[in-house]
Amino acid sequence: MHLKLASLLLAAVAAPAIAGDLPLERVFSSPSLSGPTPRQAKASTPADVHTRAAEDKLKIQLGTRVRIIRKSRGGRIEIDFTSEDELIRIYDALMGQ
């Protein structure tokens, strides 16, 4: 039973390559099988203690999710908001109003 299912799946996946519509390398290369992409690997890298503490303090102060993304030099701070009102509230908090 398993061999028949595997044969059917292989035939369905390889059919475009056999027909010449798709390179065989592309049929058998899968991002999920080859490991994480550089972006996925970077996203899963744990932040250092100080960065994590700063994110937590900003999250508490602003009342929303905050991410600090470090690069080799510099980085960026991402602040989530779900509505125009929330954006205005966050802006006011940042501006001290």
N, CA and C atoms as a LAMMPS dump frame, in Angstrom:
ITEM: TIMESTEP
0
ITEM: NUMBER OF ATOMS
291
ITEM: BOX BOUNDS ff ff ff
-5.0000000000000000e+02 5.0000000000000000e+02
-5.0000000000000000e+02 5.0000000000000000e+02
-5.0000000000000000e+02 5.0000000000000000e+02
ITEM: ATOMS id mol type element x y z
1 1 1 N 0.824 -1.199 0
2 1 2 C 0 0 0
3 1 3 C 0.868 1.264 0
4 2 1 N 1.885 1.304 0.884
5 2 2 C 2.741 2.478 0.981
6 2 3 C 3.561 2.675 -0.286
7 3 1 N 4.011 1.581 -0.889
8 3 2 C 4.789 1.667 -2.119
9 3 3 C 3.946 2.228 -3.258
10 4 1 N 2.685 1.805 -3.321
11 4 2 C 1.801 2.303 -4.374
12 4 3 C 1.553 3.805 -4.188
13 5 1 N 1.315 4.235 -2.961
14 5 2 C 1.092 5.651 -2.669
15 5 3 C 2.334 6.472 -3.006
16 6 1 N 3.497 5.959 -2.634
17 6 2 C 4.739 6.658 -2.932
18 6 3 C 4.942 6.767 -4.442
19 7 1 N 4.627 5.72 -5.167
20 7 2 C 4.767 5.751 -6.625
21 7 3 C 3.829 6.776 -7.246
22 8 1 N 2.598 6.841 -6.748
23 8 2 C 1.639 7.811 -7.268
24 8 3 C 2.088 9.243 -6.985
25 9 1 N 2.577 9.475 -5.771
26 9 2 C 3.05 10.811 -5.417
27 9 3 C 4.255 11.201 -6.259
28 10 1 N 5.19 10.276 -6.437
29 10 2 C 6.371 10.557 -7.234
30 10 3 C 5.983 10.873 -8.672
31 11 1 N 5.049 10.104 -9.206
32 11 2 C 4.609 10.332 -10.581
33 11 3 C 3.947 11.706 -10.717
34 12 1 N 3.135 12.086 -9.735
35 12 2 C 2.441 13.381 -9.794
36 12 3 C 3.419 14.536 -9.674
37 13 1 N 4.415 14.397 -8.805
38 13 2 C 5.383 15.471 -8.594
39 13 3 C 6.344 15.569 -9.77
40 14 1 N 6.766 14.435 -10.304
41 14 2 C 7.762 14.433 -11.368
42 14 3 C 7.164 14.658 -12.749
43 15 1 N 5.839 14.565 -12.897
44 15 2 C 5.198 14.698 -14.21
45 15 3 C 5.588 15.989 -14.928
46 16 1 N 5.576 17.163 -14.28
47 16 2 C 5.975 18.386 -14.988
48 16 3 C 7.424 18.336 -15.477
49 17 1 N 8.296 17.715 -14.691
50 17 2 C 9.699 17.62 -15.102
51 17 3 C 9.849 16.677 -16.283
52 18 1 N 9.122 15.586 -16.238
53 18 2 C 9.19 14.616 -17.329
54 18 3 C 8.656 15.241 -18.614
55 19 1 N 7.616 16.034 -18.503
56 19 2 C 7.033 16.693 -19.67
57 19 3 C 7.917 17.828 -20.182
58 20 1 N 8.939 18.193 -19.388
59 20 2 C 9.844 19.255 -19.797
60 20 3 C 9.381 20.632 -19.375
61 21 1 N 8.308 20.712 -18.582
62 21 2 C 7.784 22.002 -18.141
63 21 3 C 8.531 22.568 -16.939
64 22 1 N 9.256 21.73 -16.229
65 22 2 C 9.892 22.158 -14.995
66 22 3 C 11.211 21.418 -14.841
67 23 1 N 12.312 22.116 -14.513
68 23 2 C 13.59 21.426 -14.314
69 23 3 C 13.492 20.427 -13.165
70 24 1 N 14.089 19.274 -13.344
71 24 2 C 14.029 18.215 -12.334
72 24 3 C 14.609 18.675 -11.008
73 25 1 N 15.655 19.519 -11.043
74 25 2 C 16.252 20.012 -9.802
75 25 3 C 15.229 20.777 -8.965
76 26 1 N 14.356 21.509 -9.637
77 26 2 C 13.357 22.301 -8.931
78 26 3 C 12.279 21.422 -8.327
79 27 1 N 11.961 20.323 -8.992
80 27 2 C 10.937 19.413 -8.486
81 27 3 C 11.364 18.808 -7.162
82 28 1 N 12.646 18.439 -7.053
83 28 2 C 13.098 17.729 -5.872
84 28 3 C 13.784 18.623 -4.852
85 29 1 N 13.873 19.912 -5.113
86 29 2 C 14.417 20.811 -4.106
87 29 3 C 13.255 21.443 -3.364
88 30 1 N 13.283 21.295 -2.073
89 30 2 C 12.213 21.832 -1.245
90 30 3 C 12.832 22.638 -0.123
91 31 1 N 12.405 23.879 0.082
92 31 2 C 12.964 24.669 1.182
93 31 3 C 12.81 23.977 2.523
94 32 1 N 11.719 23.257 2.714
95 32 2 C 11.506 22.599 3.998
96 32 3 C 12.454 21.427 4.185
97 33 1 N 12.937 20.832 3.094
98 33 2 C 13.861 19.716 3.197
99 33 3 C 15.307 20.173 3.269
100 34 1 N 15.595 21.338 2.741
101 34 2 C 16.979 21.805 2.7
102 34 3 C 17.34 22.639 3.919
103 35 1 N 16.453 22.762 4.875
104 35 2 C 16.742 23.521 6.081
105 35 3 C 16.177 24.922 5.995
106 36 1 N 16.374 25.697 7.04
107 36 2 C 15.807 27.045 7.057
108 36 3 C 16.514 27.961 6.077
109 37 1 N 15.761 28.911 5.552
110 37 2 C 16.349 29.918 4.686
111 37 3 C 17.143 30.872 5.576
112 38 1 N 18.025 31.688 5.015
113 38 2 C 18.79 32.62 5.851
114 38 3 C 17.894 33.511 6.701
115 39 1 N 16.763 33.955 6.136
116 39 2 C 15.848 34.8 6.902
117 39 3 C 15.239 34.03 8.075
118 40 1 N 14.84 32.759 7.845
119 40 2 C 14.285 31.948 8.918
120 40 3 C 15.333 31.684 9.987
121 41 1 N 16.558 31.398 9.569
122 41 2 C 17.62 31.129 10.536
123 41 3 C 17.887 32.366 11.385
124 42 1 N 17.892 33.538 10.757
125 42 2 C 18.128 34.778 11.474
126 42 3 C 17.002 35.054 12.461
127 43 1 N 15.759 34.805 12.053
128 43 2 C 14.613 35.066 12.909
129 43 3 C 14.624 34.172 14.132
130 44 1 N 15.187 32.965 14.021
131 44 2 C 15.174 32.049 15.146
132 44 3 C 16.37 32.249 16.072
133 45 1 N 17.314 33.151 15.72
134 45 2 C 18.457 33.427 16.564
135 45 3 C 17.978 34.167 17.806
136 46 1 N 18.252 33.613 18.986
137 46 2 C 17.761 34.279 20.194
138 46 3 C 18.478 35.607 20.428
139 47 1 N 17.726 36.604 20.886
140 47 2 C 18.293 37.911 21.181
141 47 3 C 19.087 37.83 22.478
142 48 1 N 20.086 38.704 22.598
143 48 2 C 20.857 38.706 23.84
144 48 3 C 19.981 39.235 24.977
145 49 1 N 20.448 39.051 26.175
146 49 2 C 19.676 39.387 27.374
147 49 3 C 19.277 40.859 27.4
148 50 1 N 20.187 41.742 27.024
149 50 2 C 19.913 43.176 27.089
150 50 3 C 18.889 43.604 26.034
151 51 1 N 18.994 43.027 24.842
152 51 2 C 18.026 43.334 23.784
153 51 3 C 16.647 42.839 24.192
154 52 1 N 16.583 41.633 24.716
155 52 2 C 15.306 41.06 25.156
156 52 3 C 14.688 41.917 26.274
157 53 1 N 15.509 42.381 27.211
158 53 2 C 15.011 43.23 28.302
159 53 3 C 14.48 44.549 27.759
160 54 1 N 15.181 45.132 26.78
161 54 2 C 14.719 46.383 26.179
162 54 3 C 13.4 46.17 25.449
163 55 1 N 13.272 45.049 24.721
164 55 2 C 12.005 44.732 24.05
165 55 3 C 10.868 44.62 25.064
166 56 1 N 11.131 43.937 26.154
167 56 2 C 10.089 43.758 27.187
168 56 3 C 9.671 45.084 27.804
169 57 1 N 10.632 45.969 28.081
170 57 2 C 10.303 47.277 28.661
171 57 3 C 9.492 48.12 27.683
172 58 1 N 9.891 48.11 26.41
173 58 2 C 9.131 48.853 25.398
174 58 3 C 7.732 48.273 25.235
175 59 1 N 7.607 46.963 25.284
176 59 2 C 6.301 46.309 25.171
177 59 3 C 5.383 46.753 26.308
178 60 1 N 5.913 46.789 27.505
179 60 2 C 5.117 47.222 28.663
180 60 3 C 4.746 48.7 28.53
181 61 1 N 5.714 49.532 28.153
182 61 2 C 5.486 50.976 28.036
183 61 3 C 4.486 51.314 26.936
184 62 1 N 4.595 50.615 25.786
185 62 2 C 3.747 50.942 24.633
186 62 3 C 2.487 50.097 24.555
187 63 1 N 2.439 49.005 25.281
188 63 2 C 1.249 48.162 25.293
189 63 3 C 1.034 47.373 24.01
190 64 1 N 2.124 47.054 23.298
191 64 2 C 2.021 46.287 22.064
192 64 3 C 3.334 45.543 21.823
193 65 1 N 3.341 44.64 20.853
194 65 2 C 4.531 43.855 20.555
195 65 3 C 5.609 44.749 19.956
196 66 1 N 6.831 44.579 20.449
197 66 2 C 7.976 45.345 19.975
198 66 3 C 9.12 44.368 19.701
199 67 1 N 9.802 44.57 18.571
200 67 2 C 10.963 43.744 18.236
201 67 3 C 12.144 44.655 17.933
202 68 1 N 13.299 44.274 18.459
203 68 2 C 14.542 44.959 18.134
204 68 3 C 15.335 44.013 17.255
205 69 1 N 15.601 44.444 16.037
206 69 2 C 16.333 43.622 15.076
207 69 3 C 17.716 44.231 14.915
208 70 1 N 18.722 43.49 15.367
209 70 2 C 20.104 43.97 15.281
210 70 3 C 20.746 43.482 13.991
211 71 1 N 21.569 44.331 13.414
212 71 2 C 22.385 43.973 12.255
213 71 3 C 23.837 44.127 12.667
214 72 1 N 24.749 43.883 11.75
215 72 2 C 26.166 43.997 12.105
216 72 3 C 26.484 45.407 12.617
217 73 1 N 25.875 46.405 11.997
218 73 2 C 25.986 47.787 12.472
219 73 3 C 24.586 48.384 12.472
220 74 1 N 24.098 48.707 13.633
221 74 2 C 22.769 49.304 13.717
222 74 3 C 21.675 48.265 13.787
223 75 1 N 20.523 48.607 13.233
224 75 2 C 19.373 47.718 13.259
225 75 3 C 18.095 48.526 13.151
226 76 1 N 17.007 47.94 13.639
227 76 2 C 15.736 48.659 13.598
228 76 3 C 14.852 48.182 14.749
229 77 1 N 13.873 48.998 15.075
230 77 2 C 12.866 48.656 16.076
231 77 3 C 11.531 48.569 15.359
232 78 1 N 10.831 47.451 15.514
233 78 2 C 9.51 47.268 14.919
234 78 3 C 8.473 47.311 16.035
235 79 1 N 7.44 48.114 15.824
236 79 2 C 6.347 48.263 16.784
237 79 3 C 5.058 47.905 16.069
238 80 1 N 4.34 46.905 16.577
239 80 2 C 3.088 46.474 15.961
240 80 3 C 1.928 47.361 16.403
241 81 1 N 0.985 47.569 15.491
242 81 2 C -0.283 48.221 15.828
243 81 3 C -1.364 47.615 14.954
244 82 1 N -2.599 47.658 15.459
245 82 2 C -3.697 46.987 14.753
246 82 3 C -4.753 47.943 14.221
247 83 1 N -4.637 49.219 14.568
248 83 2 C -5.634 50.179 14.09
249 83 3 C -5.014 51.57 14.065
250 84 1 N -5.711 52.471 13.419
251 84 2 C -5.269 53.868 13.359
252 84 3 C -5.239 54.479 14.758
253 85 1 N -6.248 54.155 15.561
254 85 2 C -6.301 54.675 16.938
255 85 3 C -5.107 54.188 17.749
256 86 1 N -4.754 52.913 17.577
257 86 2 C -3.611 52.383 18.312
258 86 3 C -2.313 53.054 17.853
259 87 1 N -2.19 53.314 16.557
260 87 2 C -1.012 54.012 16.043
261 87 3 C -0.904 55.402 16.667
262 88 1 N -1.999 56.11 16.756
263 88 2 C -1.999 57.45 17.364
264 88 3 C -1.619 57.363 18.835
265 89 1 N -2.152 56.363 19.541
266 89 2 C -1.827 56.168 20.961
267 89 3 C -0.336 55.895 21.139
268 90 1 N 0.234 55.033 20.289
269 90 2 C 1.67 54.709 20.368
270 90 3 C 2.501 55.948 20.045
271 91 1 N 2.103 56.696 19.021
272 91 2 C 2.81 57.91 18.665
273 91 3 C 2.817 58.895 19.837
274 92 1 N 1.657 59.079 20.446
275 92 2 C 1.565 59.98 21.589
276 92 3 C 2.466 59.514 22.74
277 93 1 N 2.497 58.208 22.98
278 93 2 C 3.354 57.668 24.043
279 93 3 C 4.832 57.926 23.73
280 94 1 N 5.215 57.75 22.485
281 94 2 C 6.604 57.977 22.103
282 94 3 C 6.975 59.464 22.182
283 95 1 N 6.03 60.332 21.874
284 95 2 C 6.288 61.762 21.887
285 95 3 C 6.087 62.376 23.269
286 96 1 N 5.679 61.576 24.244
287 96 2 C 5.499 62.059 25.602
288 96 3 C 4.273 62.911 25.793
289 97 1 N 3.239 62.66 24.996
290 97 2 C 2.01 63.465 25.089
291 97 3 C 0.945 62.72 25.838
